[in-house]
Amino acid sequence: MNITIRQAQPADAEAAAPLLIEANGDITKRMTGETDWTKVEQALQVLFQREDNLHSYRYTYVAEIDGSIAGIMALYPGDIEEELDQNLNRWLSEKGASNPAVDPEALPGELYIDAICVDPAFRNKGIGTQLFRYAEEIAQQTGFTKLALNVEIEKEPAIRLYKRLGYEIASPWTIIGEPFHHMIKIV
């Protein structure tokens, strides 16, 4: 089995959107201003194909096996989050979304892992671990010394996994009123 990780392309939107939904759950409703899951997926595809937001192909990497997208990773510098969030807020306002506010998730100086999700058909093949390693490579290539992510405080198995990968809880965090741990890894 040969796993290839590459920069996403706009044409990957259809395969990436369901994985973004799985990774982010109900938060995707807020990110898209939609409540119906079909419309959430369609709106994520639109956002993915644009270049001006955190869920753009520009900040997404895909893991492929034999030409099929097996997993995704959304990754961006914390330094640009505010500008990209403003673009998303503007897009949501133009759509007439009732609550266009988006909570910050990263800090300046961090390379932030927004989402990693492996398609259920490809799980338990080490793809998630390879995506985390790829994030470390990108951090080193781009001069970042910190990788960061947020995890819901009740997701103990995920917290244990991130700790095994070298991440440590750095501070409490809140996203859409819910408590998270902000975890970092020095690379």
Salt bridges, closest charged atoms under 4 A:
ASP12 OD2 - ARG6 NH1 2.85
GLU22 OE2 - ARG123 NH2 2.28
GLU34 OE2 - LYS95 NZ 2.78
ASP52 OD2 - ARG50 NH2 2.65
GLU64 OE2 - ARG6 NH2 3.01
GLU110 OE2 - HIS182 NE2 2.84
ASP114 OD2 - HIS55 ND1 3.90
GLU136 OE2 - LYS185 NZ 2.54
GLU152 OE1 - LYS155 NZ 2.95
